[in-house]
Amino acid sequence: MGDEGGPVWLSGRLEPVLAAGIGAVLAGAEALEERRAGDEPYMRVETDLVVEVLAGTGRHRTLTVVRMR
């Protein structure tokens, strides 16, 4: 579940430059707890990072991360 009780959506693979930028921001983020989205583990972190996404339609609802702010 997401922070507001809704489902967690996973993004598709990030473009290398975008992934490096987001990784640099997340490297200094405070880790809060480990969670799972289906079979996928992820770490909830404290950060002011905002990303712009395109939400896909259909059963899988994959997100495409467009840019970070």
Predicted model as a PDB file, atoms N, CA, C, CB and O in Angstrom, pLDDT in the B-factor column:
MODEL        1                                                                  
ATOM      1  N   MET A   1       0.829  -1.174   0.000  1.00 48.00           N  
ATOM      2  CA  MET A   1       0.000   0.000   0.000  1.00 48.00           C  
ATOM      3  C   MET A   1       0.878   1.243   0.000  1.00 48.00           C  
ATOM      4  CB  MET A   1      -0.946  -0.005   1.201  1.00 48.00           C  
ATOM      5  O   MET A   1       1.969   1.247   0.571  1.00 48.00           O  
ATOM      6  N   GLY A   2       0.402   2.273  -0.631  1.00 56.00           N  
ATOM      7  CA  GLY A   2       1.098   3.544  -0.616  1.00 56.00           C  
ATOM      8  C   GLY A   2       0.915   4.241   0.728  1.00 56.00           C  
ATOM      9  O   GLY A   2       0.213   3.735   1.603  1.00 56.00           O  
ATOM     10  N   ASP A   3       1.536   5.381   0.886  1.00 59.00           N  
ATOM     11  CA  ASP A   3       1.453   6.101   2.156  1.00 59.00           C  
ATOM     12  C   ASP A   3       0.031   6.490   2.530  1.00 59.00           C  
ATOM     13  CB  ASP A   3       2.305   7.333   2.097  1.00 59.00           C  
ATOM     14  O   ASP A   3      -0.286   6.576   3.716  1.00 59.00           O  
ATOM     15  N   GLU A   4      -0.823   6.724   1.559  1.00 62.00           N  
ATOM     16  CA  GLU A   4      -2.205   7.105   1.836  1.00 62.00           C  
ATOM     17  C   GLU A   4      -3.129   5.895   1.819  1.00 62.00           C  
ATOM     18  CB  GLU A   4      -2.682   8.139   0.823  1.00 62.00           C  
ATOM     19  O   GLU A   4      -4.348   6.064   1.791  1.00 62.00           O  
ATOM     20  N   GLY A   5      -2.594   4.699   1.834  1.00 65.00           N  
ATOM     21  CA  GLY A   5      -3.406   3.497   1.852  1.00 65.00           C  
ATOM     22  C   GLY A   5      -3.759   2.951   0.486  1.00 65.00           C  
ATOM     23  O   GLY A   5      -4.389   1.898   0.393  1.00 65.00           O  
ATOM     24  N   GLY A   6      -3.370   3.638  -0.580  1.00 70.00           N  
ATOM     25  CA  GLY A   6      -3.649   3.171  -1.931  1.00 70.00           C  
ATOM     26  C   GLY A   6      -2.571   2.204  -2.408  1.00 70.00           C  
ATOM     27  O   GLY A   6      -1.607   1.937  -1.690  1.00 70.00           O  
ATOM     28  N   PRO A   7      -2.736   1.686  -3.610  1.00 72.00           N  
ATOM     29  CA  PRO A   7      -1.748   0.755  -4.137  1.00 72.00           C  
ATOM     30  C   PRO A   7      -0.432   1.449  -4.489  1.00 72.00           C  
ATOM     31  CB  PRO A   7      -2.302   0.051  -5.359  1.00 72.00           C  
ATOM     32  O   PRO A   7      -0.400   2.650  -4.756  1.00 72.00           O  
ATOM     33  N   VAL A   8       0.640   0.677  -4.483  1.00 73.00           N  
ATOM     34  CA  VAL A   8       1.950   1.165  -4.907  1.00 73.00           C  
ATOM     35  C   VAL A   8       2.098   0.842  -6.387  1.00 73.00           C  
ATOM     36  CB  VAL A   8       3.115   0.523  -4.059  1.00 73.00           C  
ATOM     37  O   VAL A   8       1.853  -0.288  -6.809  1.00 73.00           O  
ATOM     38  N   TRP A   9       2.496   1.829  -7.167  1.00 75.00           N  
ATOM     39  CA  TRP A   9       2.739   1.615  -8.592  1.00 75.00           C  
ATOM     40  C   TRP A   9       4.233   1.644  -8.831  1.00 75.00           C  
ATOM     41  CB  TRP A   9       2.016   2.684  -9.463  1.00 75.00           C  
ATOM     42  O   TRP A   9       4.932   2.505  -8.297  1.00 75.00           O  
ATOM     43  N   LEU A  10       4.725   0.719  -9.621  1.00 76.00           N  
ATOM     44  CA  LEU A  10       6.134   0.667  -9.966  1.00 76.00           C  
ATOM     45  C   LEU A  10       6.347   1.292 -11.333  1.00 76.00           C  
ATOM     46  CB  LEU A  10       6.653  -0.779  -9.944  1.00 76.00           C  
ATOM     47  O   LEU A  10       5.496   1.186 -12.216  1.00 76.00           O  
ATOM     48  N   SER A  11       7.486   1.944 -11.499  1.00 84.00           N  
ATOM     49  CA  SER A  11       7.797   2.539 -12.796  1.00 84.00           C  
ATOM     50  C   SER A  11       8.506   1.524 -13.673  1.00 84.00           C  
ATOM     51  CB  SER A  11       8.661   3.802 -12.628  1.00 84.00           C  
ATOM     52  O   SER A  11       9.017   0.507 -13.204  1.00 84.00           O  
ATOM     53  N   GLY A  12       8.519   1.835 -14.968  1.00 83.00           N  
ATOM     54  CA  GLY A  12       9.337   1.065 -15.884  1.00 83.00           C  
ATOM     55  C   GLY A  12      10.796   1.464 -15.690  1.00 83.00           C  
ATOM     56  O   GLY A  12      11.097   2.332 -14.870  1.00 83.00           O  
ATOM     57  N   ARG A  13      11.686   0.848 -16.424  1.00 89.00           N  
ATOM     58  CA  ARG A  13      13.118   1.150 -16.325  1.00 89.00           C  
ATOM     59  C   ARG A  13      13.355   2.616 -16.677  1.00 89.00           C  
ATOM     60  CB  ARG A  13      13.951   0.222 -17.259  1.00 89.00           C  
ATOM     61  O   ARG A  13      12.786   3.130 -17.640  1.00 89.00           O  
ATOM     62  N   LEU A  14      14.201   3.287 -15.888  1.00 92.00           N  
ATOM     63  CA  LEU A  14      14.506   4.699 -16.108  1.00 92.00           C  
ATOM     64  C   LEU A  14      15.605   4.870 -17.145  1.00 92.00           C  
ATOM     65  CB  LEU A  14      14.915   5.367 -14.798  1.00 92.00           C  
ATOM     66  O   LEU A  14      16.470   4.007 -17.298  1.00 92.00           O  
ATOM     67  N   GLU A  15      15.564   5.993 -17.854  1.00 93.00           N  
ATOM     68  CA  GLU A  15      16.658   6.344 -18.761  1.00 93.00           C  
ATOM     69  C   GLU A  15      17.919   6.547 -17.913  1.00 93.00           C  
ATOM     70  CB  GLU A  15      16.317   7.641 -19.607  1.00 93.00           C  
ATOM     71  O   GLU A  15      17.816   7.028 -16.784  1.00 93.00           O  
ATOM     72  N   PRO A  16      19.105   6.194 -18.425  1.00 95.00           N  
ATOM     73  CA  PRO A  16      20.327   6.247 -17.625  1.00 95.00           C  
ATOM     74  C   PRO A  16      20.619   7.603 -16.972  1.00 95.00           C  
ATOM     75  CB  PRO A  16      21.474   5.873 -18.480  1.00 95.00           C  
ATOM     76  O   PRO A  16      21.000   7.644 -15.803  1.00 95.00           O  
ATOM     77  N   VAL A  17      20.450   8.701 -17.693  1.00 94.00           N  
ATOM     78  CA  VAL A  17      20.743  10.025 -17.120  1.00 94.00           C  
ATOM     79  C   VAL A  17      19.765  10.351 -15.997  1.00 94.00           C  
ATOM     80  CB  VAL A  17      20.680  11.119 -18.213  1.00 94.00           C  
ATOM     81  O   VAL A  17      20.161  10.876 -14.956  1.00 94.00           O  
ATOM     82  N   LEU A  18      18.496  10.040 -16.208  1.00 94.00           N  
ATOM     83  CA  LEU A  18      17.480  10.265 -15.188  1.00 94.00           C  
ATOM     84  C   LEU A  18      17.731   9.381 -13.968  1.00 94.00           C  
ATOM     85  CB  LEU A  18      16.080   9.999 -15.758  1.00 94.00           C  
ATOM     86  O   LEU A  18      17.620   9.844 -12.833  1.00 94.00           O  
ATOM     87  N   ALA A  19      18.066   8.126 -14.194  1.00 94.00           N  
ATOM     88  CA  ALA A  19      18.358   7.201 -13.095  1.00 94.00           C  
ATOM     89  C   ALA A  19      19.541   7.688 -12.262  1.00 94.00           C  
ATOM     90  CB  ALA A  19      18.645   5.797 -13.641  1.00 94.00           C  
ATOM     91  O   ALA A  19      19.513   7.595 -11.035  1.00 94.00           O  
ATOM     92  N   ALA A  20      20.573   8.203 -12.915  1.00 96.00           N  
ATOM     93  CA  ALA A  20      21.746   8.713 -12.189  1.00 96.00           C  
ATOM     94  C   ALA A  20      21.377   9.924 -11.340  1.00 96.00           C  
ATOM     95  CB  ALA A  20      22.872   9.083 -13.174  1.00 96.00           C  
ATOM     96  O   ALA A  20      21.824  10.041 -10.199  1.00 96.00           O  
ATOM     97  N   GLY A  21      20.567  10.824 -11.886  1.00 94.00           N  
ATOM     98  CA  GLY A  21      20.149  12.002 -11.138  1.00 94.00           C  
ATOM     99  C   GLY A  21      19.299  11.652  -9.926  1.00 94.00           C  
ATOM    100  O   GLY A  21      19.515  12.175  -8.832  1.00 94.00           O  
ATOM    101  N   ILE A  22      18.338  10.769 -10.127  1.00 92.00           N  
ATOM    102  CA  ILE A  22      17.479  10.337  -9.021  1.00 92.00           C  
ATOM    103  C   ILE A  22      18.302   9.561  -8.000  1.00 92.00           C  
ATOM    104  CB  ILE A  22      16.304   9.470  -9.541  1.00 92.00           C  
ATOM    105  O   ILE A  22      18.110   9.723  -6.795  1.00 92.00           O  
ATOM    106  N   GLY A  23      19.206   8.728  -8.469  1.00 93.00           N  
ATOM    107  CA  GLY A  23      20.073   7.973  -7.560  1.00 93.00           C  
ATOM    108  C   GLY A  23      20.918   8.884  -6.687  1.00 93.00           C  
ATOM    109  O   GLY A  23      21.111   8.610  -5.503  1.00 93.00           O  
ATOM    110  N   ALA A  24      21.423   9.968  -7.266  1.00 93.00           N  
ATOM    111  CA  ALA A  24      22.235  10.912  -6.489  1.00 93.00           C  
ATOM    112  C   ALA A  24      21.406  11.560  -5.384  1.00 93.00           C  
ATOM    113  CB  ALA A  24      22.831  11.997  -7.409  1.00 93.00           C  
ATOM    114  O   ALA A  24      21.899  11.757  -4.273  1.00 93.00           O  
ATOM    115  N   VAL A  25      20.147  11.894  -5.681  1.00 91.00           N  
ATOM    116  CA  VAL A  25      19.264  12.485  -4.668  1.00 91.00           C  
ATOM    117  C   VAL A  25      18.921  11.456  -3.599  1.00 91.00           C  
ATOM    118  CB  VAL A  25      17.972  13.030  -5.317  1.00 91.00           C  
ATOM    119  O   VAL A  25      18.961  11.761  -2.408  1.00 91.00           O  
ATOM    120  N   LEU A  26      18.584  10.242  -4.016  1.00 91.00           N  
ATOM    121  CA  LEU A  26      18.172   9.220  -3.067  1.00 91.00           C  
ATOM    122  C   LEU A  26      19.315   8.685  -2.213  1.00 91.00           C  
ATOM    123  CB  LEU A  26      17.535   8.092  -3.799  1.00 91.00           C  
ATOM    124  O   LEU A  26      19.080   8.161  -1.124  1.00 91.00           O  
ATOM    125  N   ALA A  27      20.551   8.812  -2.696  1.00 91.00           N  
ATOM    126  CA  ALA A  27      21.704   8.323  -1.933  1.00 91.00           C  
ATOM    127  C   ALA A  27      21.824   9.025  -0.586  1.00 91.00           C  
ATOM    128  CB  ALA A  27      22.991   8.517  -2.734  1.00 91.00           C  
ATOM    129  O   ALA A  27      22.289   8.427   0.385  1.00 91.00           O  
ATOM    130  N   GLY A  28      21.411  10.284  -0.519  1.00 87.00           N  
ATOM    131  CA  GLY A  28      21.487  11.027   0.733  1.00 87.00           C  
ATOM    132  C   GLY A  28      20.193  11.035   1.520  1.00 87.00           C  
ATOM    133  O   GLY A  28      20.099  11.708   2.546  1.00 87.00           O  
ATOM    134  N   ALA A  29      19.188  10.292   1.056  1.00 92.00           N  
ATOM    135  CA  ALA A  29      17.875  10.288   1.721  1.00 92.00           C  
ATOM    136  C   ALA A  29      17.884   9.380   2.937  1.00 92.00           C  
ATOM    137  CB  ALA A  29      16.776   9.843   0.745  1.00 92.00           C  
ATOM    138  O   ALA A  29      18.585   8.369   2.970  1.00 92.00           O  
ATOM    139  N   GLU A  30      17.095   9.753   3.935  1.00 91.00           N  
ATOM    140  CA  GLU A  30      16.972   8.948   5.152  1.00 91.00           C  
ATOM    141  C   GLU A  30      16.051   7.755   4.880  1.00 91.00           C  
ATOM    142  CB  GLU A  30      16.427   9.808   6.336  1.00 91.00           C  
ATOM    143  O   GLU A  30      14.909   7.931   4.456  1.00 91.00           O  
ATOM    144  N   ALA A  31      16.553   6.545   5.126  1.00 91.00           N  
ATOM    145  CA  ALA A  31      15.759   5.336   4.955  1.00 91.00           C  
ATOM    146  C   ALA A  31      14.808   5.188   6.139  1.00 91.00           C  
ATOM    147  CB  ALA A  31      16.669   4.087   4.819  1.00 91.00           C  
ATOM    148  O   ALA A  31      15.231   5.270   7.292  1.00 91.00           O  
ATOM    149  N   LEU A  32      13.523   4.970   5.854  1.00 92.00           N  
ATOM    150  CA  LEU A  32      12.524   4.857   6.908  1.00 92.00           C  
ATOM    151  C   LEU A  32      12.122   3.413   7.190  1.00 92.00           C  
ATOM    152  CB  LEU A  32      11.305   5.657   6.541  1.00 92.00           C  
ATOM    153  O   LEU A  32      12.094   3.000   8.349  1.00 92.00           O  
ATOM    154  N   GLU A  33      11.813   2.646   6.160  1.00 90.00           N  
ATOM    155  CA  GLU A  33      11.428   1.253   6.364  1.00 90.00           C  
ATOM    156  C   GLU A  33      11.406   0.517   5.042  1.00 90.00           C  
ATOM    157  CB  GLU A  33      10.061   1.160   7.047  1.00 90.00           C  
ATOM    158  O   GLU A  33      11.251   1.124   3.982  1.00 90.00           O  
ATOM    159  N   GLU A  34      11.564  -0.801   5.111  1.00 90.00           N  
ATOM    160  CA  GLU A  34      11.470  -1.630   3.913  1.00 90.00           C  
ATOM    161  C   GLU A  34      10.022  -2.056   3.728  1.00 90.00           C  
ATOM    162  CB  GLU A  34      12.406  -2.871   4.010  1.00 90.00           C  
ATOM    163  O   GLU A  34       9.339  -2.400   4.693  1.00 90.00           O  
ATOM    164  N   ARG A  35       9.559  -2.031   2.490  1.00 86.00           N  
ATOM    165  CA  ARG A  35       8.200  -2.435   2.145  1.00 86.00           C  
ATOM    166  C   ARG A  35       8.231  -3.351   0.935  1.00 86.00           C  
ATOM    167  CB  ARG A  35       7.311  -1.206   1.872  1.00 86.00           C  
ATOM    168  O   ARG A  35       9.290  -3.592   0.355  1.00 86.00           O  
ATOM    169  N   ARG A  36       7.079  -3.855   0.559  1.00 82.00           N  
ATOM    170  CA  ARG A  36       6.963  -4.711  -0.626  1.00 82.00           C  
ATOM    171  C   ARG A  36       5.795  -4.248  -1.471  1.00 82.00           C  
ATOM    172  CB  ARG A  36       6.788  -6.196  -0.228  1.00 82.00           C  
ATOM    173  O   ARG A  36       4.757  -3.844  -0.946  1.00 82.00           O  
ATOM    174  N   ALA A  37       5.965  -4.308  -2.770  1.00 78.00           N  
ATOM    175  CA  ALA A  37       4.891  -4.074  -3.732  1.00 78.00           C  
ATOM    176  C   ALA A  37       4.771  -5.377  -4.519  1.00 78.00           C  
ATOM    177  CB  ALA A  37       5.184  -2.813  -4.684  1.00 78.00           C  
ATOM    178  O   ALA A  37       5.501  -5.595  -5.485  1.00 78.00           O  
ATOM    179  N   GLY A  38       3.854  -6.229  -4.105  1.00 76.00           N  
ATOM    180  CA  GLY A  38       3.769  -7.562  -4.696  1.00 76.00           C  
ATOM    181  C   GLY A  38       5.013  -8.332  -4.306  1.00 76.00           C  
ATOM    182  O   GLY A  38       5.288  -8.507  -3.119  1.00 76.00           O  
ATOM    183  N   ASP A  39       5.763  -8.792  -5.281  1.00 84.00           N  
ATOM    184  CA  ASP A  39       7.005  -9.530  -5.016  1.00 84.00           C  
ATOM    185  C   ASP A  39       8.232  -8.627  -4.988  1.00 84.00           C  
ATOM    186  CB  ASP A  39       7.199 -10.606  -6.061  1.00 84.00           C  
ATOM    187  O   ASP A  39       9.340  -9.106  -4.749  1.00 84.00           O  
ATOM    188  N   GLU A  40       8.054  -7.332  -5.227  1.00 81.00           N  
ATOM    189  CA  GLU A  40       9.175  -6.405  -5.342  1.00 81.00           C  
ATOM    190  C   GLU A  40       9.435  -5.659  -4.025  1.00 81.00           C  
ATOM    191  CB  GLU A  40       8.909  -5.404  -6.466  1.00 81.00           C  
ATOM    192  O   GLU A  40       8.567  -4.925  -3.552  1.00 81.00           O  
ATOM    193  N   PRO A  41      10.620  -5.840  -3.434  1.00 87.00           N  
ATOM    194  CA  PRO A  41      10.934  -5.055  -2.226  1.00 87.00           C  
ATOM    195  C   PRO A  41      11.364  -3.645  -2.609  1.00 87.00           C  
ATOM    196  CB  PRO A  41      12.047  -5.745  -1.394  1.00 87.00           C  
ATOM    197  O   PRO A  41      11.957  -3.439  -3.668  1.00 87.00           O  
ATOM    198  N   TYR A  42      11.069  -2.690  -1.762  1.00 85.00           N  
ATOM    199  CA  TYR A  42      11.562  -1.329  -1.954  1.00 85.00           C  
ATOM    200  C   TYR A  42      11.749  -0.674  -0.605  1.00 85.00           C  
ATOM    201  CB  TYR A  42      10.598  -0.501  -2.833  1.00 85.00           C  
ATOM    202  O   TYR A  42      11.187  -1.133   0.390  1.00 85.00           O  
ATOM    203  N   MET A  43      12.531   0.395  -0.554  1.00 86.00           N  
ATOM    204  CA  MET A  43      12.812   1.101   0.684  1.00 86.00           C  
ATOM    205  C   MET A  43      12.096   2.443   0.663  1.00 86.00           C  
ATOM    206  CB  MET A  43      14.336   1.290   0.884  1.00 86.00           C  
ATOM    207  O   MET A  43      12.283   3.232  -0.264  1.00 86.00           O  
ATOM    208  N   ARG A  44      11.291   2.706   1.658  1.00 86.00           N  
ATOM    209  CA  ARG A  44      10.630   4.008   1.807  1.00 86.00           C  
ATOM    210  C   ARG A  44      11.655   4.967   2.381  1.00 86.00           C  
ATOM    211  CB  ARG A  44       9.347   3.919   2.730  1.00 86.00           C  
ATOM    212  O   ARG A  44      12.324   4.647   3.364  1.00 86.00           O  
ATOM    213  N   VAL A  45      11.786   6.146   1.774  1.00 89.00           N  
ATOM    214  CA  VAL A  45      12.786   7.125   2.201  1.00 89.00           C  
ATOM    215  C   VAL A  45      12.138   8.484   2.430  1.00 89.00           C  
ATOM    216  CB  VAL A  45      13.911   7.242   1.157  1.00 89.00           C  
ATOM    217  O   VAL A  45      11.038   8.752   1.948  1.00 89.00           O  
ATOM    218  N   GLU A  46      12.830   9.329   3.168  1.00 89.00           N  
ATOM    219  CA  GLU A  46      12.389  10.703   3.418  1.00 89.00           C  
ATOM    220  C   GLU A  46      13.153  11.621   2.473  1.00 89.00           C  
ATOM    221  CB  GLU A  46      12.615  11.118   4.917  1.00 89.00           C  
ATOM    222  O   GLU A  46      14.376  11.726   2.559  1.00 89.00           O  
ATOM    223  N   THR A  47      12.431  12.287   1.569  1.00 90.00           N  
ATOM    224  CA  THR A  47      13.063  13.173   0.594  1.00 90.00           C  
ATOM    225  C   THR A  47      12.039  14.177   0.069  1.00 90.00           C  
ATOM    226  CB  THR A  47      13.676  12.358  -0.574  1.00 90.00           C  
ATOM    227  O   THR A  47      10.832  13.951   0.157  1.00 90.00           O  
ATOM    228  N   ASP A  48      12.528  15.269  -0.470  1.00 90.00           N  
ATOM    229  CA  ASP A  48      11.663  16.262  -1.109  1.00 90.00           C  
ATOM    230  C   ASP A  48      11.606  16.065  -2.623  1.00 90.00           C  
ATOM    231  CB  ASP A  48      12.152  17.674  -0.785  1.00 90.00           C  
ATOM    232  O   ASP A  48      11.053  16.905  -3.332  1.00 90.00           O  
ATOM    233  N   LEU A  49      12.166  14.977  -3.121  1.00 90.00           N  
ATOM    234  CA  LEU A  49      12.200  14.695  -4.552  1.00 90.00           C  
ATOM    235  C   LEU A  49      10.784  14.569  -5.109  1.00 90.00           C  
ATOM    236  CB  LEU A  49      12.999  13.412  -4.828  1.00 90.00           C  
ATOM    237  O   LEU A  49       9.936  13.891  -4.528  1.00 90.00           O  
ATOM    238  N   VAL A  50      10.542  15.222  -6.224  1.00 91.00           N  
ATOM    239  CA  VAL A  50       9.269  15.116  -6.943  1.00 91.00           C  
ATOM    240  C   VAL A  50       9.591  14.666  -8.359  1.00 91.00           C  
ATOM    241  CB  VAL A  50       8.473  16.486  -6.940  1.00 91.00           C  
ATOM    242  O   VAL A  50      10.465  15.240  -9.009  1.00 91.00           O  
ATOM    243  N   VAL A  51       8.895  13.645  -8.842  1.00 90.00           N  
ATOM    244  CA  VAL A  51       9.084  13.202 -10.224  1.00 90.00           C  
ATOM    245  C   VAL A  51       7.779  13.357 -10.990  1.00 90.00           C  
ATOM    246  CB  VAL A  51       9.575  11.731 -10.277  1.00 90.00           C  
ATOM    247  O   VAL A  51       6.692  13.190 -10.438  1.00 90.00           O  
ATOM    248  N   GLU A  52       7.907  13.678 -12.259  1.00 92.00           N  
ATOM    249  CA  GLU A  52       6.759  13.777 -13.158  1.00 92.00           C  
ATOM    250  C   GLU A  52       6.637  12.441 -13.881  1.00 92.00           C  
ATOM    251  CB  GLU A  52       6.914  14.976 -14.178  1.00 92.00           C  
ATOM    252  O   GLU A  52       7.621  11.932 -14.418  1.00 92.00           O  
ATOM    253  N   VAL A  53       5.442  11.876 -13.896  1.00 90.00           N  
ATOM    254  CA  VAL A  53       5.243  10.567 -14.514  1.00 90.00           C  
ATOM    255  C   VAL A  53       4.072  10.587 -15.489  1.00 90.00           C  
ATOM    256  CB  VAL A  53       5.012   9.503 -13.443  1.00 90.00           C  
ATOM    257  O   VAL A  53       3.169  11.418 -15.389  1.00 90.00           O  
ATOM    258  N   LEU A  54       4.110   9.660 -16.426  1.00 90.00           N  
ATOM    259  CA  LEU A  54       2.968   9.360 -17.291  1.00 90.00           C  
ATOM    260  C   LEU A  54       2.406   8.040 -16.785  1.00 90.00           C  
ATOM    261  CB  LEU A  54       3.378   9.282 -18.836  1.00 90.00           C  
ATOM    262  O   LEU A  54       3.129   7.046 -16.713  1.00 90.00           O  
ATOM    263  N   ALA A  55       1.135   8.018 -16.436  1.00 85.00           N  
ATOM    264  CA  ALA A  55       0.509   6.806 -15.919  1.00 85.00           C  
ATOM    265  C   ALA A  55      -0.117   6.025 -17.068  1.00 85.00           C  
ATOM    266  CB  ALA A  55      -0.555   7.146 -14.847  1.00 85.00           C  
ATOM    267  O   ALA A  55      -0.990   6.531 -17.773  1.00 85.00           O  
ATOM    268  N   GLY A  56       0.335   4.793 -17.247  1.00 78.00           N  
ATOM    269  CA  GLY A  56      -0.222   3.940 -18.279  1.00 78.00           C  
ATOM    270  C   GLY A  56      -1.606   3.448 -17.889  1.00 78.00           C  
ATOM    271  O   GLY A  56      -1.988   3.497 -16.720  1.00 78.00           O  
ATOM    272  N   THR A  57      -2.340   2.982 -18.861  1.00 78.00           N  
ATOM    273  CA  THR A  57      -3.664   2.435 -18.604  1.00 78.00           C  
ATOM    274  C   THR A  57      -3.614   0.924 -18.745  1.00 78.00           C  
ATOM    275  CB  THR A  57      -4.715   3.042 -19.562  1.00 78.00           C  
ATOM    276  O   THR A  57      -2.603   0.364 -19.170  1.00 78.00           O  
ATOM    277  N   GLY A  58      -4.666   0.293 -18.401  1.00 72.00           N  
ATOM    278  CA  GLY A  58      -4.716  -1.159 -18.533  1.00 72.00           C  
ATOM    279  C   GLY A  58      -4.444  -1.840 -17.205  1.00 72.00           C  
ATOM    280  O   GLY A  58      -4.363  -1.200 -16.157  1.00 72.00           O  
ATOM    281  N   ARG A  59      -4.308  -3.136 -17.277  1.00 73.00           N  
ATOM    282  CA  ARG A  59      -4.186  -3.950 -16.077  1.00 73.00           C  
ATOM    283  C   ARG A  59      -2.910  -3.685 -15.288  1.00 73.00           C  
ATOM    284  CB  ARG A  59      -4.246  -5.392 -16.445  1.00 73.00           C  
ATOM    285  O   ARG A  59      -2.945  -3.707 -14.058  1.00 73.00           O  
ATOM    286  N   HIS A  60      -1.787  -3.435 -15.954  1.00 69.00           N  
ATOM    287  CA  HIS A  60      -0.503  -3.302 -15.256  1.00 69.00           C  
ATOM    288  C   HIS A  60      -0.198  -1.880 -14.800  1.00 69.00           C  
ATOM    289  CB  HIS A  60       0.605  -3.778 -16.147  1.00 69.00           C  
ATOM    290  O   HIS A  60       0.593  -1.692 -13.876  1.00 69.00           O  
ATOM    291  N   ARG A  61      -0.803  -0.882 -15.424  1.00 71.00           N  
ATOM    292  CA  ARG A  61      -0.657   0.517 -15.021  1.00 71.00           C  
ATOM    293  C   ARG A  61       0.789   0.927 -14.759  1.00 71.00           C  
ATOM    294  CB  ARG A  61      -1.473   0.773 -13.790  1.00 71.00           C  
ATOM    295  O   ARG A  61       1.079   1.522 -13.721  1.00 71.00           O  
ATOM    296  N   THR A  62       1.683   0.626 -15.663  1.00 77.00           N  
ATOM    297  CA  THR A  62       3.080   0.991 -15.513  1.00 77.00           C  
ATOM    298  C   THR A  62       3.258   2.494 -15.612  1.00 77.00           C  
ATOM    299  CB  THR A  62       3.930   0.290 -16.558  1.00 77.00           C  
ATOM    300  O   THR A  62       2.650   3.149 -16.459  1.00 77.00           O  
ATOM    301  N   LEU A  63       4.092   3.032 -14.745  1.00 84.00           N  
ATOM    302  CA  LEU A  63       4.417   4.457 -14.762  1.00 84.00           C  
ATOM    303  C   LEU A  63       5.685   4.674 -15.568  1.00 84.00           C  
ATOM    304  CB  LEU A  63       4.582   5.010 -13.325  1.00 84.00           C  
ATOM    305  O   LEU A  63       6.617   3.873 -15.493  1.00 84.00           O  
ATOM    306  N   THR A  64       5.726   5.754 -16.337  1.00 89.00           N  
ATOM    307  CA  THR A  64       6.939   6.159 -17.038  1.00 89.00           C  
ATOM    308  C   THR A  64       7.405   7.459 -16.405  1.00 89.00           C  
ATOM    309  CB  THR A  64       6.695   6.325 -18.588  1.00 89.00           C  
ATOM    310  O   THR A  64       6.704   8.469 -16.478  1.00 89.00           O  
ATOM    311  N   VAL A  65       8.581   7.449 -15.783  1.00 91.00           N  
ATOM    312  CA  VAL A  65       9.116   8.654 -15.154  1.00 91.00           C  
ATOM    313  C   VAL A  65       9.677   9.534 -16.256  1.00 91.00           C  
ATOM    314  CB  VAL A  65      10.214   8.314 -14.080  1.00 91.00           C  
ATOM    315  O   VAL A  65      10.529   9.105 -17.035  1.00 91.00           O  
ATOM    316  N   VAL A  66       9.187  10.782 -16.318  1.00 92.00           N  
ATOM    317  CA  VAL A  66       9.559  11.699 -17.384  1.00 92.00           C  
ATOM    318  C   VAL A  66      10.707  12.608 -16.955  1.00 92.00           C  
ATOM    319  CB  VAL A  66       8.357  12.536 -17.804  1.00 92.00           C  
ATOM    320  O   VAL A  66      11.667  12.793 -17.703  1.00 92.00           O  
ATOM    321  N   ARG A  67      10.612  13.180 -15.741  1.00 92.00           N  
ATOM    322  CA  ARG A  67      11.673  14.044 -15.244  1.00 92.00           C  
ATOM    323  C   ARG A  67      11.534  14.202 -13.737  1.00 92.00           C  
ATOM    324  CB  ARG A  67      11.637  15.421 -15.943  1.00 92.00           C  
ATOM    325  O   ARG A  67      10.508  13.869 -13.143  1.00 92.00           O  
ATOM    326  N   MET A  68      12.603  14.722 -13.138  1.00 91.00           N  
ATOM    327  CA  MET A  68      12.565  15.002 -11.694  1.00 91.00           C  
ATOM    328  C   MET A  68      12.686  16.489 -11.470  1.00 91.00           C  
ATOM    329  CB  MET A  68      13.692  14.250 -10.943  1.00 91.00           C  
ATOM    330  O   MET A  68      13.224  17.218 -12.303  1.00 91.00           O  
ATOM    331  N   ARG A  69      12.185  16.927 -10.342  1.00 86.00           N  
ATOM    332  CA  ARG A  69      12.246  18.353  -9.983  1.00 86.00           C  
ATOM    333  C   ARG A  69      12.881  18.487  -8.631  1.00 86.00           C  
ATOM    334  CB  ARG A  69      10.842  19.005  -9.986  1.00 86.00           C  
ATOM    335  O   ARG A  69      13.035  19.601  -8.129  1.00 86.00           O  
TER     336      ARG A  69                                                      
ENDMDL                                                                          
END                                                                             
